[in-house]
Amino acid sequence: MSSRYPKDFIWGVATSAYQIEGAAADDGRTPSIWDTFCKVPGAIFDGSSGDIACDHYHRLEEDLDIMARIGASAYRFSISWPRVQPNGKGPMNPRGLDFYDRLLDGLLKRNIAPHLTLYHWDLPQALEDKGGWAEYDTALRFADYAQVVAQRLGDRVKFIVTHNEPWIVSILGYETGIFAPGIKDRKKAYQASHHLLISHGLAVQAMRALGKNIEFGIALNLSPFHSLTNDPADLAKVKLEDGLLVRWYTDSLFKGEYPDDILVHLGSDIPTIKPGDFDAITTPIDFLGVNYYSRNVVDANKQVPPPGSLGMTEMGWEVYPNGLVELCTRLKQDYKNLPAIYITENGAAYSDKLDGESVHDEKRTEYLKLHTDAVANTIAAGVDIRGYFVWSLFDNFEWAFGYTMRFGIVYIDYKSQKRILKDSALWYSQFIASEKSSQ
Ligand code: IFM
């Protein structure tokens, strides 16, 4: 049968540095805001941290072999900023960079394309001590860091994502405070959000100036919002939530403005916007990363339990593959200058049980089948999607949930650090092989 995906479609797996690397104090790495936040009593559900995590830093070769065994065509990972630039500015740490050198070489040796993310939430604590993302200077520091990383590693990387999920960084980090750095101040949150977007654009400019053959993008956590009624108050809430999560980012990146309704909503918490800021934010990008997990159902006052005929994951997120089709087709319709899309994250947490040397995670496998099918349907609807990354390759440190949520297609026994391919990994491996052979 012929494939429903374009030729050279990328089938990948994804992780991030703080969630898997461990080795928190090795080879000159300094604390990030997550190292600090994990020490706050009650901040992490099980009181854990990423100190050891999957110990990936010390098990690189074994982990690369697992990716090869799965047959992934690409690996999306992030660089730990405090590992490679311990003070967030100034001298780079050669031992930290060496690790990513080894990672890149190991990937290329196995014919796996590296997709590098510069920032997956682990800001050097030294920069947070100066105000973090709420300060404009952090955007300048980020652009410098990006340029040095691209200079050093860009000969072996064809895809670079600047930020992963800036909504999470600003809103959960600076407004609700349930993520690092744990600040609860809406004005700061929106200032942080604005600086993250500027830093994205400045970083792309700085990296592009190197003249390397690299495609640049940003990964957003996006989700459609639905109401179960046609009540005007419920529909107004849908519009507001969509504005806060989706349009705030997509309008600024692709239209060069924040949505009017959201500026009105924010009132005096509107960020300070300087002339030229949107010139940076709208710096053209080569792809948009979409991290898709579920939809959100709301009424006028709150998030409501979705009807969920396909069930819920352990995170309480509804399994709703049609949301991916709806979201991507809508983006294509709303933004004439929308670049190609990569689904940079998609996956599900379920409570897995070890059965000898196996994990029979039927629900996760089903989730992946439904969503890879949704990707095919979105492509059939005319959207330019070029790749799909499962979140996550490994069970890992799920932020404020600690190790209580397992997203991996590879099981991690945290006591022995043994890796066990779950049935979902075996399914994905066969799926990739059959897709590759039908091209
Ligand atoms: O684990 C996270 C990841 O770091 C960012 N996107 C969502 C995932 C699941 O919550």
Boltz pocket constraint, residues with backbone or C-beta under 6 A from the ligand:
constraints:
  - pocket:
      binder: B
      contacts: [[A, 16], [A, 19], [A, 165], [A, 291], [A, 345], [A, 391], [A, 397], [A, 398], [A, 407]]
      max_distance: 6.0
